[in-house]
């Protein structure tokens, strides 16, 4: 809250995991849409 994101040691890690989870969600969504995932 009071700590700037640039000076926070966890900002880069949280940003990395956030982008990774976003990419995984998007890829899983598009894979399900195109029917390449055998799940369900």
GIPEDA-V178733 format. One record per residue. N is the residue number from 0. SS is DSSP state (2 for helix, 1 for strand, 0 for the rest). NEAR is the number of other ideal C-beta (glycine too) atoms within 8 Angstrom. Layout:
BEGIN
((N,SS,NEAR) (N,SS,NEAR))
END
This chain:
BEGIN
((0,0,2) (1,0,2) (2,0,6) (3,0,5) (4,0,6) (5,0,5) (6,0,5) (7,0,8) (8,0,5) (9,0,6) (10,2,9) (11,2,7) (12,2,8) (13,2,8) (14,2,8) (15,2,8) (16,2,8) (17,2,8) (18,2,8) (19,2,8) (20,2,8) (21,2,8) (22,2,8) (23,2,8) (24,2,8) (25,2,8) (26,2,8) (27,2,9) (28,2,8) (29,2,8) (30,2,9) (31,2,10) (32,2,6) (33,2,6) (34,0,5) (35,0,4) (36,0,8) (37,0,2) (38,0,4) (39,0,3))
END
